Amino acid sequence: MSRLDPAVPLADWDPEVPERWDSRFAWRTLWVTTYNLTLAFCVWYLVSAIAPRLNQIGFDLSKEELYWLVAVPGLAGGLMRMVYMFLPPIVGTRTLVGGTATLMLMPMLGWTIAVRDATTPYWVLIFLAAAAGIGGGAFSGFMPSTSYFFPKRLQGTALGLQAGLGNFGVSLIQFLTPWVVGFGLLGTAALTPQQTATGEDMWLHNAGLVLVPWVVLGLVLAALVLRRVPVEANFRQQLDIFGEKHTWVMTAIYLMTFGAFSGFAAQFGLMIANEYGGFENPPDPLAFAFLGPLVGSLVRAALGPLCDRFGGAVWTLVSGIGMTVSTVFTIFFLSPTDRGQFTGFLVGMLAIFLFAGVGNAGTFKQMPMIFPKRQAGGVIGWTASVAAFGPFLVGIALSVMAPRTFFIGCAVYFAACTVLTWVYYARPGAPKPS
């Protein structure tokens, strides 16, 4: 039967054998899955776009409560990824992507309703923040699933594009929100705006509402286009990755790259507000919050072909060195004494995001080279699960310690991961050159 019939499994699919691989269908699968992954990241970071505005429309949340609120999607996303990582060989690509799109409607509609009432209990906000973790969990299912559709020689390009464009959802929601909260969306005029303390109108509910039709479109595309491939394994069989030393080494390294990217992306706006908000004419957090994730996402997407050509390990090494140096540089602009130091802080943070993007691309080229196909999918899912705790870990750390202390700890960790990359993967004669 036609490979385009979504009801029929691709029983003879093998990307490493040209006669058993359909490149056009593989790329079509990539684009549909990537479209849904971008929306998933929008959902995951929806709370980080809404939280800085909650007190403006009548909520009374402390700095610690806001940090926790933005951190919870990271915790939930990490936990959900530990489930999602096992799903690709069990349920298949079509069910996985379509089912996720359906679930994403819950936090989007939930936040649409919640922000319209400033008396909404904090526990409800926390529950909705946890529900947004669905968007984060998707990554650990979508990426391994996509890896099944491409030969090893194209894994860097395919996974780099999907992850990079998917990560773009972080910037998209943070960029869209300041715009869409300023007016009533077409067809929703009945949803009256919220009032700020200064008497201005704000349609904050639009942040959750604006993407609903696009998620529905993603659900339809998944149903019409996607298929599953003959990679199957039950839960117990997939546990064999935890007996491999390199699973744990790559987990530590990916926590450096994506853990930092996701954590700093979630907290970037609050960090700007808390570090520089006390000065006269302070920088607007929401005017800058989307820039870091945008830089990291674009670099990750663009670097895939270079990883395919030169290998991922060398780029992961560059990432580790760059992230360490950039973090040390940024330390000098924390706990500022004047507004003018913001430029240095912004440059340092954008450099961290840039090199994190380099490392995110490098690691996802490495894993399919280090492990067999089915194990590679599992390791991609597992490392992504651990790194998804980045928003939670960074948020909690910043709520209990000074930013400068936290950044010093980050610099030490990044340096250690750089050494691991050199010893195991990047040096001449490395055990697993990748």
C-alpha positions as MATLAB code, in Angstrom:
seq = 'MSRLDPAVPLADWDPEVPERWDSRFAWRTLWVTTYNLTLAFCVWYLVSAIAPRLNQIGFDLSKEELYWLVAVPGLAGGLMRMVYMFLPPIVGTRTLVGGTATLMLMPMLGWTIAVRDATTPYWVLIFLAAAAGIGGGAFSGFMPSTSYFFPKRLQGTALGLQAGLGNFGVSLIQFLTPWVVGFGLLGTAALTPQQTATGEDMWLHNAGLVLVPWVVLGLVLAALVLRRVPVEANFRQQLDIFGEKHTWVMTAIYLMTFGAFSGFAAQFGLMIANEYGGFENPPDPLAFAFLGPLVGSLVRAALGPLCDRFGGAVWTLVSGIGMTVSTVFTIFFLSPTDRGQFTGFLVGMLAIFLFAGVGNAGTFKQMPMIFPKRQAGGVIGWTASVAAFGPFLVGIALSVMAPRTFFIGCAVYFAACTVLTWVYYARPGAPKPS';
ca = [
       0.000    0.000    0.000;
       1.015    3.622   -0.360;
       3.372    4.915    2.269;
       1.212    8.008    2.445;
      -1.736    6.101    3.916;
      -1.473    6.996    7.660;
      -3.419    3.911    8.718;
      -0.745    1.533    7.388;
       2.535    0.933    9.291;
       5.794    1.289    7.356;
       6.639   -2.375    7.750;
       9.755   -2.376    5.526;
      11.185    0.984    6.653;
      15.000    1.165    7.012;
      16.729    4.545    6.425;
      20.138    2.899    6.086;
      18.953    0.982    2.999;
      18.098    3.398    0.135;
      15.559    1.018   -1.384;
      13.655    0.916    1.919;
      13.710    4.635    2.651;
      11.472    7.368    1.269;
      13.293   10.678    1.778;
      10.281   12.815    0.851;
       8.111   11.087    3.420;
      10.870   11.385    6.032;
      11.156   15.139    5.505;
       7.367   15.515    5.490;
       7.262   13.717    8.828;
       9.985   16.004   10.140;
       8.094   19.175    9.229;
       4.767   18.053   10.703;
       6.410   16.867   13.916;
       8.540   20.020   14.141;
       5.477   22.229   13.690;
       3.847   20.475   16.648;
       7.062   20.596   18.686;
       7.316   24.369   18.210;
       3.800   24.738   19.594;
       4.708   22.368   22.431;
       7.565   24.654   23.475;
       5.155   27.607   23.319;
       2.918   25.799   25.789;
       5.870   24.851   28.024;
       7.004   28.482   28.302;
       3.541   30.013   28.403;
       3.824   30.579   32.162;
       7.145   32.419   31.837;
       5.428   34.854   29.455;
       2.380   35.348   31.682;
       3.932   35.415   35.169;
       5.689   38.834   34.963;
       2.288   40.450   34.264;
       0.093   38.738   36.859;
       0.620   41.331   39.590;
      -0.169   44.089   37.097;
      -3.742   42.804   36.730;
      -4.554   42.370   40.409;
      -2.775   39.217   41.596;
      -0.634   39.575   44.725;
       2.234   37.122   44.315;
       5.619   37.416   46.022;
       8.937   37.191   44.195;
       9.412   33.637   45.513;
       5.912   32.603   44.421;
       6.579   33.913   40.918;
       9.916   32.052   40.726;
       8.151   28.859   41.802;
       5.322   29.408   39.329;
       7.772   29.717   36.435;
       9.868   26.813   37.740;
       7.027   24.267   38.011;
       6.624   23.697   34.237;
      10.281   22.670   34.198;
       9.731   20.141   36.972;
       6.588   18.808   35.307;
       8.206   18.757   31.878;
      11.157   16.769   33.189;
       8.900   14.208   34.861;
       6.725   13.917   31.770;
       9.781   13.413   29.588;
      10.629   10.351   31.673;
       7.331    8.923   30.454;
       7.546   10.252   26.903;
      10.995    8.729   26.350;
       9.476    5.234   26.398;
       6.528    5.998   24.117;
       7.938    6.184   20.525;
       8.530    2.430   20.095;
       5.333    1.614   21.996;
       2.649    3.886   20.488;
       4.314    5.123   17.282;
       4.778    8.599   15.827;
       1.222    9.303   14.705;
      -0.448    8.562   18.052;
       2.319   10.259   19.992;
       2.163   13.585   18.139;
      -1.606   13.699   17.715;
      -2.261   12.770   21.330;
       0.142   15.416   22.576;
      -1.533   18.118   20.499;
      -4.849   17.190   22.101;
      -3.416   17.376   25.631;
      -1.824   20.771   24.990;
      -5.248   22.363   24.693;
      -5.791   21.896   28.460;
      -3.137   24.318   29.794;
      -3.802   26.833   26.995;
      -7.516   27.049   27.737;
      -6.889   26.762   31.477;
      -4.644   29.824   31.566;
      -7.105   31.675   29.328;
      -9.716   31.271   32.060;
      -7.481   31.629   35.136;
      -5.953   35.026   34.377;
      -9.408   36.564   33.979;
      -9.973   36.319   37.737;
      -7.320   37.755   40.075;
      -8.821   35.761   42.975;
      -7.837   32.470   41.313;
      -6.148   30.446   44.104;
      -2.398   29.981   43.907;
      -2.776   26.191   43.921;
      -4.821   26.444   40.712;
      -2.051   28.486   39.103;
       0.481   25.861   40.192;
      -1.693   23.091   38.736;
      -1.953   24.926   35.407;
       1.796   25.551   35.461;
       2.317   21.805   35.895;
      -0.093   21.106   33.021;
       2.064   23.312   30.787;
       4.792   20.708   31.340;
       3.029   18.609   28.691;
       4.746   20.825   26.129;
       8.128   20.091   27.649;
       7.536   16.373   27.897;
       6.829   16.112   24.171;
      10.478   16.690   23.254;
      11.594   13.332   24.653;
       9.061   11.547   22.472;
       9.193   13.601   19.293;
      12.981   13.656   18.893;
      13.632    9.897   19.260;
      10.661    9.243   16.994;
      12.064   11.511   14.286;
      15.481    9.863   14.558;
      13.855    6.622   13.305;
      13.077    8.269    9.957;
      16.615    9.353    8.923;
      19.942    7.624    8.197;
      22.890    8.359   10.490;
      24.535   10.598    7.893;
      21.572   13.029    8.160;
      20.842   12.773   11.888;
      22.652   16.017   12.734;
      20.741   18.002   10.130;
      17.328   16.470   10.838;
      17.516   16.549   14.631;
      19.219   19.942   14.618;
      16.419   21.423   12.542;
      13.690   19.843   14.614;
      15.183   20.762   17.962;
      16.237   24.241   16.876;
      12.914   25.157   15.299;
      11.117   23.494   18.189;
      13.129   25.547   20.678;
      12.031   28.606   18.706;
       8.668   28.162   20.401;
      10.254   29.598   23.563;
      10.962   32.890   21.801;
       7.695   32.784   19.875;
       5.461   32.781   22.956;
       7.602   35.393   24.712;
       7.528   37.583   21.594;
       3.827   37.097   20.843;
       2.565   37.699   24.369;
       3.526   41.401   24.701;
       1.766   42.003   21.385;
      -1.452   39.985   21.733;
      -2.241   41.195   25.266;
      -2.829   44.662   23.836;
      -6.089   43.971   21.986;
      -9.079   41.644   21.709;
      -8.443   38.790   19.327;
     -10.766   38.421   16.344;
     -13.944   36.665   17.386;
     -13.271   36.893   21.139;
     -14.502   40.419   21.872;
     -16.844   38.937   24.478;
     -13.778   38.201   26.641;
     -13.384   41.570   28.331;
      -9.860   42.797   29.155;
      -8.273   42.863   32.579;
      -7.536   46.207   34.239;
      -4.036   47.191   35.375;
      -3.337   49.330   38.436;
      -3.000   52.363   36.148;
      -6.415   51.737   34.573;
      -5.115   50.380   31.268;
      -6.727   47.445   29.476;
      -4.775   44.192   29.153;
      -6.036   41.055   27.406;
      -3.625   38.705   29.210;
      -5.913   35.755   28.488;
      -4.864   36.056   24.834;
      -1.462   34.551   25.703;
      -3.106   31.150   26.118;
      -5.844   31.639   23.564;
      -3.819   32.801   20.563;
      -2.312   29.397   19.732;
      -5.428   27.227   20.132;
      -6.380   27.122   16.409;
      -2.778   26.379   15.448;
      -2.661   23.429   17.851;
      -5.893   22.109   16.342;
      -4.247   22.368   12.914;
      -1.271   20.382   14.222;
      -3.620   17.684   15.464;
      -5.238   17.423   12.018;
      -1.865   17.282   10.237;
      -0.674   14.505   12.547;
      -3.780   12.462   11.794;
      -3.480   12.919    8.025;
       0.279   12.619    7.447;
       2.149   10.752   10.180;
       2.850    7.006   10.379;
       4.775    4.661   12.658;
       7.917    2.777   11.690;
       8.916   -0.795   12.671;
      10.941    0.115   15.757;
       9.275   -1.578   18.698;
      10.322   -2.316   22.265;
       8.482   -2.722   25.528;
       9.278   -0.772   28.682;
      11.620   -3.390   30.158;
      13.684   -3.787   26.994;
      14.340   -0.048   26.874;
      15.925   -0.025   30.342;
      19.179   -1.431   28.932;
      20.442    2.110   28.211;
      21.006    2.665   31.924;
      23.748    0.041   31.971;
      25.812    2.061   29.481;
      28.425    4.430   30.923;
      28.061    6.854   28.051;
      24.365    7.314   28.820;
      25.396    9.016   32.041;
      28.254   10.998   30.531;
      26.006   12.371   27.798;
      23.320   13.115   30.380;
      25.735   15.327   32.305;
      26.829   17.099   29.121;
      23.303   17.667   27.843;
      22.301   19.025   31.237;
      25.013   21.632   30.650;
      23.725   22.612   27.202;
      19.943   22.227   27.175;
      19.569   22.412   30.953;
      21.160   25.863   30.886;
      19.257   26.896   27.756;
      15.852   25.897   29.124;
      16.526   27.135   32.655;
      17.843   30.546   31.712;
      15.148   30.932   29.032;
      12.418   30.439   31.638;
      13.950   32.804   34.193;
      15.563   35.421   31.911;
      12.725   37.931   32.190;
      12.482   37.627   35.977;
      16.272   37.918   36.307;
      16.232   41.197   34.375;
      13.382   42.504   36.541;
      14.979   41.447   39.818;
      18.552   42.511   39.004;
      17.884   45.764   37.137;
      14.278   46.651   37.958;
      15.217   48.895   40.864;
      17.018   51.523   38.791;
      15.520   54.589   37.208;
      14.294   53.850   33.665;
      14.768   50.078   34.093;
      14.963   47.758   31.068;
      11.676   46.118   30.105;
      12.145   42.362   30.788;
       9.655   41.383   28.113;
      11.495   43.410   25.484;
      14.585   41.245   25.968;
      13.371   37.877   27.326;
      12.814   36.347   23.872;
      16.278   37.244   22.521;
      18.285   34.571   24.343;
      16.080   31.630   23.349;
      15.927   33.015   19.803;
      19.729   33.082   19.504;
      20.121   29.579   20.934;
      17.367   28.119   18.752;
      18.687   29.596   15.504;
      22.225   28.381   16.220;
      20.974   24.875   17.020;
      18.991   24.691   13.780;
      21.776   26.123   11.606;
      24.600   23.994   13.007;
      23.137   20.593   12.058;
      24.860   20.326    8.639;
      28.219   21.276   10.194;
      27.749   18.565   12.817;
      27.075   16.039   10.062;
      30.248   17.146    8.300;
      32.705   17.482   11.190;
      31.055   15.389   13.914;
      29.215   16.566   17.001;
      31.938   16.200   19.637;
      34.077   19.103   18.428;
      31.072   21.446   18.555;
      30.097   20.212   21.999;
      33.646   20.994   23.106;
      33.391   24.503   21.643;
      30.087   24.871   23.469;
      31.527   23.900   26.834;
      34.450   26.287   26.538;
      32.200   29.116   25.363;
      29.572   28.570   28.057;
      32.189   28.510   30.798;
      33.843   31.740   29.652;
      30.504   33.488   29.048;
      29.208   32.539   32.496;
      32.328   33.892   34.193;
      31.958   37.117   32.160;
      28.300   37.506   33.211;
      29.149   37.159   36.910;
      30.705   40.650   36.848;
      27.340   42.190   35.899;
      25.206   40.551   38.593;
      24.229   42.484   41.730;
      24.685   45.685   39.675;
      25.336   49.137   41.086;
      24.000   51.129   38.131;
      21.681   50.794   35.135;
      24.585   51.001   32.657;
      25.802   47.521   33.593;
      22.780   46.003   31.878;
      24.533   45.977   28.498;
      27.290   43.746   29.842;
      24.750   41.468   31.503;
      22.754   41.159   28.267;
      25.863   40.417   26.171;
      26.985   37.745   28.630;
      23.575   36.071   28.745;
      23.197   36.078   24.953;
      26.650   34.481   24.670;
      25.572   31.735   27.077;
      22.483   31.091   24.949;
      24.550   31.069   21.750;
      27.047   28.493   22.993;
      24.253   26.429   24.574;
      22.685   26.251   21.105;
      25.992   25.041   19.678;
      26.140   22.304   22.297;
      22.526   21.279   21.806;
      23.264   20.638   18.134;
      26.533   18.825   18.854;
      25.118   16.438   21.450;
      22.217   15.379   19.236;
      24.646   14.438   16.496;
      26.774   12.502   18.993;
      24.094   10.251   20.459;
      23.033    8.484   17.219;
      26.747    7.888   16.528;
      27.550    6.512   19.995;
      24.558    4.167   20.388;
      22.603    1.715   18.162;
      19.374    3.146   16.677;
      16.866    1.979   19.261;
      19.205    2.754   22.163;
      20.057    6.122   20.645;
      16.377    7.021   20.679;
      16.135    6.048   24.320;
      19.258    7.976   25.299;
      18.007   11.056   23.432;
      14.763   10.810   25.381;
      16.477   10.217   28.739;
      19.057   12.996   28.461;
      16.314   15.365   27.332;
      14.256   14.304   30.366;
      16.988   15.228   32.814;
      17.856   18.474   31.034;
      14.182   19.487   31.069;
      14.528   20.047   34.805;
      16.596   23.116   33.880;
      13.765   25.649   34.403;
      12.949   24.087   37.773;
      16.552   23.850   38.971;
      17.449   27.372   37.877;
      14.240   28.806   39.322;
      14.678   27.134   42.703;
      18.380   28.013   42.840;
      17.665   31.676   42.176;
      14.980   31.690   44.862;
      17.341   30.410   47.592;
      20.749   31.876   46.679;
      22.246   35.015   45.234;
      22.497   34.992   41.417;
      26.266   35.514   41.591;
      26.705   32.406   43.763;
      24.568   30.372   41.383;
      26.512   31.519   38.316;
      29.819   30.586   39.960;
      28.447   27.070   40.501;
      27.314   26.955   36.864;
      30.780   27.931   35.635;
      32.387   25.115   37.632;
      29.863   22.577   36.309;
      30.295   23.733   32.706;
      34.071   23.413   33.000;
      33.728   19.852   34.336;
      31.449   18.853   31.445;
      33.919   20.353   28.974;
      36.599   18.067   30.383;
      34.285   15.042   29.999;
      33.651   15.957   26.363;
      37.381   16.167   25.643;
      38.304   12.936   27.443;
      35.554   10.688   26.042;
      34.640   12.136   22.645;
      36.722   14.976   21.212;
      40.408   14.216   21.824;
      42.568   12.193   19.417;
      42.098    8.536   20.316;
      38.927    9.168   22.293;
      36.947    5.996   23.252;
      33.833    7.161   21.361;
      34.720    9.735   18.708;
      31.427   11.225   17.568;
];
